[in-house]
Amino acid sequence: MTASTDKLVIFDTTLRDGEQSPGVTLNAEEKIEIAKQLSRLGVDVLEAGFPIASLGDFEAVNRIAREVGPLMIGREKIGHPMTICGLARSTPDDIKRCAEAIAPAPRKRIHVFLATSDLHLKYKLKINREECIQRAVAAVTLARTFVDDVEFSPEDAGRSDPDFLCQVLGNVIEAGATTLNIPDTVGYNMPEEYGNLIKYLIENTPGSERVIFSTHCHNDLGLATANTLAGISHGARQVEVTINGIGERAGNTSMEEIVMAIHTHPNYFPVHHTINTTLIYRTSQMVSTLSGMMVQANKAIVGRNAFLHESGIHQDGVLKNRQTYEIITPETVGVTNINLVLGKHSGRNAFRERCKELGFIDMTEADFQKGFENFKTLCDKKKNINDADILAILSNQIGASSNNPYYTLVSTQVVAGANTTSMASVKLYNVKEDKESSDAAVGVNGPIDAIFEAIQRIIGRRFLLTKFDISAVGEGNDALGKAEIQVKADSSLHHHQQDNRLSKAAFTSSVADVDIITAATKAYLSAINKQIAWENELAKGTARSINEERKVDI
């Protein structure tokens, strides 16, 4: 970093745009846990959600503003507080609801958006350009009555007329906007095209010197990171990103890719960031576990294969000098294979210290105790305990403690083998009715299928299995098995007014265990618990609607 570089604002939208990934539904406790980790990571602005979407969304944003925002006060001395942001359409109700949700945060921002492309104006909003300017100005003006920090996004800016954009942006600057975000909403732009758009807007928008220009790119053509870096090179000083690049359709710009591109090219980009890169991998794993979005093996920076070398030529080079084939050391992003000097005779203090080193600082005593018990249990089953195992244990604990389950697993028993019909018996505890129930079933496709069938028989409902992934956590014969499962209610069996929402709602859960059948069973049951909880919230009017009009994509 040189003295002439500018501070790059890292705006994380994992909890808002990232949650719009198909099948991702985070509850309030999970969002708070991720928000705390993002604050440790060093995020500048956290877009906590879309408060008007539902009472559940409002409450999650409000709790983050109350419980996570104030944590930043203690970081003032190092010059890096975190701003809590809420998203709002350019309507009075949205803006007022957003302002109410983020009110407790010491630093807060309202992010308003309105489409500006002729395509969106004609077919979606059905307004002309003059009405567009009037709405944008009115929205920013109202937002400024609640907060001093207002961001404006011209949706579909990548396909908007640049000169009209300059008009809109110039007017919202006069109305009080402090950040102008330029979304490539559908991932259409080429890097040079997007970079030149940023440059043109900065040079031709009246008052541009008074605001920060921001990028928001989608990955439909696999160019989100390239477009964002082009935007930085041409004057953008804020980037809107998500952990692991999760988001609508093909996803958003990946935070870890932007951060590490700048980290490895300190003399190329005219900016610097304040992200603690050693927490990147742990944050990635937490988001993956809680969202149920598996990180592909060859994903840059955080994928399982990112630091593996199979080619003999590569292996020889790395053994002689790691820089021959590694531009980033694994330790830089928090990847380590160091085994813990912990075992079944280790005490709570040693385990607590390791939890803190892995980023789990704010666990309640009850959560810590449960995690410690699970660690002891694992020590009896697994010879070598490493960081990946501890991360899996703690992530399981977050998932378990952040839900109020309707059903919990008591026991399973399976009979399976080659050329043999699989059978399973399952016992569940019904929390609401305070009773245990058992049933058995035959599995057409193996023992796990038999278990899932037995669970459905006990609950008395059918669920569609829409995703089932199995992966190893760590290495060796005693590695933990991680099951990631997504379910939907079988809406073909329901005939009421909520059919449309039931058919679109999908819920994901992941669980790691030394026994892969147990991991799959617990993950399946956890996903069903989320489904039932959402349906109950829907009946009370507190759940997020899954209808498309409730989703926003800027």
C-alpha positions in Angstrom: 0.0 0.0 0.0 1.3 3.4 -0.9 0.4 6.8 0.6 -1.5 7.8 -2.5 -4.0 4.9 -2.5 -7.6 5.5 -1.5 -9.6 3.5 1.0 -11.9 1.0 -0.7 -15.2 0.7 1.1 -16.2 -3.0 1.4 -20.0 -3.2 1.3 -21.2 -6.7 2.1 -24.7 -7.8 0.9 -24.5 -11.5 1.9 -27.5 -11.1 4.2 -29.6 -9.3 1.6 -28.7 -10.1 -2.0 -26.9 -13.3 -1.0 -30.0 -14.6 0.8 -31.8 -14.3 -2.5 -29.9 -17.3 -3.8 -32.5 -20.0 -4.6 -33.1 -22.2 -1.5 -31.3 -19.9 0.9 -33.4 -18.8 3.9 -31.5 -17.6 7.0 -33.3 -17.1 10.3 -32.5 -14.1 12.6 -30.0 -16.0 14.8 -28.1 -17.2 11.8 -28.0 -13.7 10.3 -26.7 -12.2 13.6 -24.0 -14.9 13.8 -22.9 -14.1 10.2 -23.1 -10.3 10.9 -20.8 -10.7 13.9 -18.3 -12.6 11.8 -18.4 -10.0 9.1 -17.6 -7.3 11.6 -14.6 -9.3 12.7 -13.6 -9.7 9.1 -13.5 -5.9 8.7 -16.5 -5.1 6.6 -17.2 -1.4 6.3 -20.9 -1.5 5.4 -23.2 -4.4 6.1 -26.5 -4.5 4.1 -28.5 -6.4 6.7 -31.7 -7.0 4.7 -34.8 -5.6 3.1 -37.0 -4.6 6.1 -40.3 -4.0 4.2 -40.2 -7.6 2.8 -41.7 -9.1 6.0 -41.9 -8.8 9.8 -39.2 -11.5 10.0 -36.9 -9.4 7.8 -37.6 -6.3 9.7 -36.8 -7.9 13.1 -33.6 -9.5 11.8 -32.3 -6.1 10.5 -33.4 -4.4 13.7 -31.6 -6.9 15.9 -28.4 -6.6 13.9 -28.6 -2.8 14.3 -29.0 -3.3 18.0 -26.7 -6.2 18.7 -24.0 -6.0 16.1 -23.9 -2.3 15.2 -22.8 -1.2 18.7 -19.9 -3.7 18.7 -18.2 -1.4 16.3 -17.9 1.4 18.9 -15.0 -0.4 20.5 -13.1 -0.4 17.1 -13.2 3.4 16.7 -9.6 3.6 17.9 -8.4 1.6 14.9 -10.5 3.7 12.6 -12.8 0.9 11.3 -16.4 1.0 12.5 -19.2 -0.8 10.6 -22.3 0.9 9.1 -25.6 -1.1 9.2 -27.6 -0.6 6.0 -31.1 -1.5 5.0 -32.5 -1.7 1.4 -35.7 0.2 0.3 -37.5 0.7 -2.9 -38.2 4.4 -3.8 -41.5 4.5 -2.0 -42.3 6.3 1.3 -43.5 3.1 3.1 -40.3 1.2 2.2 -38.0 4.1 3.3 -39.8 4.7 6.6 -39.8 1.0 7.5 -36.1 0.8 6.7 -35.3 3.8 8.8 -37.2 2.3 11.7 -35.3 -1.0 11.4 -31.8 0.5 11.4 -32.5 3.2 13.9 -30.6 1.6 16.8 -27.3 1.4 14.9 -24.6 4.0 15.8 -23.8 4.2 12.1 -26.6 3.6 9.6 -27.4 3.9 5.9 -30.6 3.8 3.8 -30.1 2.3 0.4 -32.8 3.2 -2.1 -33.1 2.0 -5.7 -35.1 2.8 -8.8 -34.7 1.4 -12.3 -33.4 3.7 -15.0 -33.1 1.7 -18.2 -35.7 2.4 -20.8 -36.6 -1.3 -20.8 -37.4 -1.3 -17.1 -39.2 2.1 -17.3 -41.4 1.0 -20.1 -42.3 -2.5 -19.1 -41.8 -2.8 -15.4 -42.5 0.6 -13.9 -44.5 2.0 -16.8 -43.2 5.6 -16.2 -41.3 8.0 -18.4 -37.8 9.5 -17.7 -39.1 12.6 -16.1 -41.2 10.6 -13.6 -38.1 8.5 -12.9 -36.1 11.5 -11.9 -38.9 12.8 -9.7 -39.3 9.5 -7.9 -35.6 9.2 -7.3 -35.2 12.7 -5.9 -38.3 12.3 -3.7 -36.9 9.0 -2.3 -33.4 10.4 -1.5 -35.0 13.5 0.0 -37.2 11.5 2.3 -34.3 9.2 3.3 -32.1 12.1 4.2 -34.7 13.2 6.8 -33.9 10.0 8.7 -30.1 9.5 8.1 -27.1 11.4 6.8 -25.8 8.5 4.8 -28.0 7.7 1.8 -27.0 5.4 -1.1 -28.9 5.5 -4.4 -28.8 2.7 -7.0 -30.1 3.1 -10.6 -31.3 -0.5 -11.2 -30.1 -1.9 -14.5 -27.6 0.9 -14.9 -25.5 -1.3 -17.1 -28.2 -1.1 -19.8 -29.2 2.5 -19.2 -28.5 5.5 -21.4 -25.3 7.0 -19.9 -26.5 10.6 -20.4 -29.8 10.0 -18.7 -27.9 8.3 -15.9 -25.9 11.5 -15.5 -29.1 13.4 -15.2 -30.6 11.1 -12.6 -27.4 10.9 -10.5 -26.9 14.7 -10.6 -30.3 15.2 -9.3 -30.0 12.7 -6.4 -26.7 14.2 -5.4 -28.4 17.6 -5.1 -31.1 15.8 -3.0 -28.5 14.5 -0.6 -27.2 11.1 -1.8 -23.7 10.3 -0.5 -23.0 7.1 -2.4 -24.0 6.3 -6.0 -24.1 2.6 -6.7 -24.0 1.5 -10.4 -25.5 -2.0 -10.8 -24.9 -4.3 -13.7 -28.1 -5.9 -12.6 -28.2 -8.8 -15.1 -24.5 -9.4 -15.5 -24.6 -8.1 -19.1 -21.6 -5.8 -19.3 -18.1 -6.5 -20.4 -15.2 -5.3 -18.1 -14.0 -2.5 -20.4 -17.6 -1.4 -21.0 -18.4 -1.3 -17.3 -15.2 0.4 -16.4 -15.7 3.1 -19.0 -19.3 3.6 -17.7 -18.0 4.3 -14.2 -15.4 6.7 -15.7 -18.0 8.5 -17.9 -20.4 8.9 -15.0 -17.7 10.4 -12.7 -16.6 12.8 -15.4 -20.0 13.9 -16.5 -22.3 13.8 -13.5 -22.7 17.3 -11.8 -21.5 17.1 -8.2 -19.7 13.7 -8.7 -16.7 15.0 -6.6 -19.0 15.0 -3.5 -20.0 11.4 -3.6 -18.5 7.9 -3.6 -19.2 5.7 -6.7 -19.8 2.1 -6.1 -20.0 -1.2 -8.1 -22.6 -3.9 -7.9 -22.0 -6.7 -10.4 -23.7 -10.0 -11.1 -22.0 -13.1 -12.4 -24.3 -14.2 -15.2 -21.5 -14.3 -17.7 -18.8 -15.1 -15.1 -17.5 -11.5 -15.2 -18.6 -10.1 -11.8 -15.1 -9.9 -10.4 -13.5 -8.6 -13.6 -16.2 -5.9 -14.0 -15.8 -4.9 -10.3 -12.0 -4.6 -10.7 -12.5 -2.6 -13.9 -14.8 -0.3 -11.9 -12.2 0.2 -9.2 -9.6 1.1 -11.9 -11.9 3.7 -13.3 -12.8 5.5 -10.1 -15.2 3.4 -8.0 -14.3 3.5 -4.3 -16.9 1.1 -2.9 -17.6 -2.5 -4.0 -20.8 -4.4 -3.2 -19.9 -8.1 -2.7 -21.0 -11.3 -1.0 -19.1 -14.1 0.8 -18.5 -17.0 -1.7 -20.2 -14.9 -4.4 -23.7 -16.2 -3.4 -26.7 -14.3 -4.7 -29.5 -14.2 -7.3 -29.1 -16.5 -10.3 -25.4 -17.0 -11.0 -24.5 -14.9 -7.9 -22.7 -11.6 -7.0 -19.2 -10.4 -7.0 -17.1 -12.6 -4.6 -15.7 -10.6 -1.7 -12.7 -12.9 -1.3 -11.7 -12.6 -5.0 -11.8 -8.8 -4.9 -9.9 -8.5 -1.6 -7.2 -11.0 -2.6 -6.8 -9.5 -6.1 -6.0 -6.1 -4.4 -3.9 -7.9 -1.8 -1.7 -9.5 -4.4 -1.4 -6.4 -6.6 -0.8 -3.6 -4.2 0.9 -1.4 -6.8 -1.7 -2.0 -9.6 -5.0 -0.9 -8.0 -5.2 2.7 -6.6 -6.9 1.5 -3.4 -6.4 -0.4 -0.2 -8.7 -2.3 2.1 -8.9 -3.1 5.8 -10.2 -6.7 5.6 -8.5 -9.2 7.9 -7.6 -11.8 5.2 -6.8 -14.5 7.8 -10.5 -14.7 8.6 -11.7 -15.2 5.0 -11.7 -19.0 5.0 -13.5 -19.3 8.3 -16.1 -16.8 7.2 -16.6 -18.6 4.0 -17.2 -21.9 5.8 -19.6 -20.3 8.2 -21.7 -18.8 5.4 -21.6 -22.1 3.5 -22.8 -24.1 6.4 -25.6 -21.7 7.5 -26.8 -20.9 4.0 -26.5 -24.5 2.8 -24.7 -23.2 -0.3 -21.8 -25.6 -0.9 -18.5 -24.0 -2.1 -17.4 -25.6 -5.4 -14.1 -27.4 -5.1 -12.3 -25.2 -7.6 -13.7 -21.9 -6.3 -11.0 -19.3 -6.2 -9.5 -18.5 -2.8 -11.8 -20.6 -0.6 -12.5 -23.8 -2.7 -11.2 -27.2 -1.4 -8.7 -27.4 -4.3 -7.5 -23.8 -4.2 -4.2 -24.8 -2.6 -3.8 -28.4 -3.7 -1.2 -29.5 -6.3 -1.6 -32.8 -8.1 0.7 -32.3 -11.1 4.2 -33.8 -10.5 5.8 -30.7 -12.0 3.8 -28.4 -9.7 4.5 -30.5 -6.6 8.2 -30.4 -7.4 8.2 -26.7 -7.8 6.2 -26.0 -4.6 8.6 -28.3 -2.6 11.5 -26.2 -3.9 9.8 -22.8 -3.5 6.1 -22.3 -2.8 6.1 -19.1 -4.9 6.6 -21.1 -8.1 2.9 -22.1 -8.1 1.3 -20.3 -5.2 0.6 -16.6 -5.5 -1.2 -16.7 -2.1 -0.1 -18.7 0.9 -2.9 -20.7 2.5 -2.2 -19.0 5.8 -3.0 -15.6 4.3 -6.7 -16.5 4.0 -6.8 -18.6 7.1 -6.4 -22.1 5.6 -4.5 -24.4 7.9 -4.0 -28.1 8.3 -2.4 -27.8 11.7 -3.8 -30.5 14.1 -5.0 -29.4 17.4 -3.0 -30.5 20.4 -6.3 -31.3 22.0 -8.0 -34.6 22.9 -10.5 -36.2 25.2 -8.3 -35.1 28.2 -8.2 -31.5 27.2 -10.0 -29.0 29.3 -12.6 -26.3 28.6 -10.1 -23.4 28.7 -8.0 -24.9 25.9 -11.0 -25.6 23.8 -12.4 -22.1 24.5 -9.1 -20.5 23.3 -9.2 -22.5 20.1 -12.8 -21.4 19.5 -11.7 -17.8 19.9 -8.8 -18.2 17.5 -11.3 -19.6 14.9 -13.5 -16.5 15.2 -16.2 -17.9 17.6 -15.9 -15.2 20.3 -19.4 -14.4 21.3 -20.9 -17.9 22.1 -23.2 -18.1 25.0 -22.1 -20.4 27.9 -24.8 -22.9 26.9 -23.6 -23.0 23.3 -20.0 -23.3 24.4 -20.8 -26.2 26.7 -22.7 -28.0 24.0 -19.9 -27.5 21.6 -17.4 -28.8 24.1 -19.5 -31.9 24.7 -19.6 -32.5 21.0 -15.9 -32.0 20.8 -15.3 -34.6 23.5 -17.6 -37.0 21.7 -15.7 -36.6 18.5 -12.4 -37.2 20.3 -13.6 -40.6 21.2 -14.3 -41.4 17.5 -11.6 -39.6 15.6 -7.8 -39.8 16.2 -6.7 -36.5 14.8 -8.7 -33.4 15.4 -8.0 -30.4 13.1 -9.4 -26.9 12.5 -11.9 -28.2 9.9 -13.4 -30.6 12.5 -13.7 -27.8 15.1 -15.3 -25.5 12.5 -17.8 -28.2 11.6 -18.7 -28.8 15.3 -19.2 -25.1 16.0 -21.2 -24.5 12.7 -23.4 -27.4 13.7 -23.9 -25.8 17.0 -24.9 -22.5 15.5 -27.5 -24.2 13.3 -28.9 -26.2 16.3 -29.1 -23.3 18.7 -30.6 -20.8 16.1 -33.7 -22.9 15.6 -36.6 -23.9 17.8 -37.1 -27.4 16.4 -40.5 -29.1 16.1 -38.9 -32.5 15.9 -35.6 -33.9 17.1 -33.9 -37.2 16.4 -33.9 -39.8 19.2 -32.5 -42.8 17.3 -32.2 -44.6 14.0 -31.6 -48.2 13.0 -30.9 -49.4 9.5 -30.6 -52.7 7.7 -28.8 -52.5 4.4 -26.5 -54.4 2.1 -25.7 -55.3 -1.5 -28.6 -56.9 -3.3 -30.7 -56.4 -0.2 -33.8 -54.2 0.4 -32.9 -51.4 2.8 -35.0 -50.9 5.8 -34.9 -48.3 8.6 -36.7 -47.5 11.8 -36.7 -44.0 13.2 -37.7 -42.5 16.6 -38.4 -38.8 16.8 -39.3 -36.5 19.7 -42.2 -34.2 19.0 -41.2 -31.0 21.0 -44.7 -29.4 20.8 -46.6 -32.5 22.0 -43.8 -33.7 24.3 -43.9 -37.3 23.1 -41.8 -39.7 21.1 -43.0 -41.5 18.0 -41.5 -44.3 16.0 -42.0 -45.8 12.5 -40.3 -47.9 10.0 -40.0 -47.9 6.2 -38.4 -49.6 3.2 -36.0 -47.6 1.0 -36.1 -48.1 -2.7 -32.8 -46.3 -3.1 -30.9 -47.4 -0.1 -30.8 -46.8 3.7 -31.0 -43.0 3.6 -34.0 -43.2 1.4 -35.6 -45.6 4.0 -34.8 -43.1 6.9 -36.3 -40.2 5.0 -39.5 -42.2 4.3 -39.8 -43.2 7.9 -39.5 -39.6 9.0 -42.2 -38.5 6.6 -44.5 -41.3 8.0 -43.9 -40.1 11.5 -44.6 -36.4 10.7 -47.5 -37.3 8.4 -46.4 -35.2 5.5 -44.6 -35.5 2.2 -41.5 -33.4 1.4 -39.6 -33.1 -1.9 -35.9 -33.7 -1.7 -34.5 -31.0 -4.1 -30.8 -31.2 -3.1 -28.6 -33.8 -1.5 -24.8 -33.4 -1.4 -22.3 -35.3 0.6 -18.7 -34.1 1.2 -15.8 -34.9 3.5 -14.6 -32.4 6.1 -10.8 -32.9 6.4 -8.9 -36.0 5.2 -8.5 -39.6 6.1 -10.7 -42.6 6.8 -12.1 -40.9 10.0 -12.9 -37.6 8.3 -16.3 -36.1 9.2 -19.0 -36.5 6.6 -21.0 -33.3 5.8 -24.5 -33.6 4.4 -26.2 -30.7 2.7 -29.9 -31.1 2.1 -32.7 -29.0 0.6 -36.4 -29.8 0.9 -39.7 -28.4 -0.3 -43.2 -29.2 0.8 -45.0 -31.4 -1.6 -47.5 -28.8 -2.6 -49.4 -31.2 -4.9 -50.9 -32.5 -1.7 -52.1 -29.1 -0.5 -55.1 -27.3 -2.0 -55.4 -23.8 -0.5 -54.5 -20.2 -1.3 -50.8 -20.6 -0.2 -50.0 -23.2 -2.9 -48.0 -20.8 -4.9 -45.8 -19.8 -2.0 -45.4 -23.4 -0.8 -44.3 -24.6 -4.2 -41.5 -21.9 -4.3 -40.2 -22.2 -0.8 -37.1 -24.4 -0.3 -35.2 -24.8 2.9 -31.6 -26.0 3.2 -29.6 -27.4 6.1 -26.1 -29.0 6.5 -24.8 -31.2 9.3 -21.4 -32.9 9.8 -20.9 -36.1 11.7 -18.5 -39.1 11.7 -21.5 -41.2 10.6 -22.7 -40.0 7.2 -26.2 -41.6 7.7 -26.6 -39.7 10.9 -25.4 -36.4 9.3 -28.0 -36.9 6.4 -30.8 -37.7 8.9 -30.1 -34.7 11.0 -29.7 -32.4 8.0 -33.0 -33.7 6.6 -34.8 -33.2 9.8 -33.4 -29.7 10.3 -34.5 -28.6 6.8 -38.0 -29.9 7.6 -38.0 -28.0 10.9 -37.2 -24.8 8.9 -40.0 -25.6 6.5 -42.5 -26.0 9.2 -41.3 -22.9 11.1 -41.7 -20.8 7.9 -45.2 -22.1 7.3 -46.2 -21.2 10.8 -44.7 -17.7 10.4 -46.5 -17.4 7.1 -49.8 -18.1 8.8 -49.0 -15.4 11.3 -47.9 -13.0 8.5 -44.3 -12.7 9.8 -42.5 -14.7 7.2 -40.9 -13.5 4.0 -43.0 -14.2 1.0 -41.3 -16.3 -1.7 -43.3 -14.5 -4.4 -41.1 -12.8 -7.0 -42.4 -9.3 -6.3 -40.8 -9.6 -2.9 -37.4 -10.3 -4.3 -35.3 -7.3 -5.4 -32.3 -7.5 -7.7 -30.3 -4.4 -8.3 
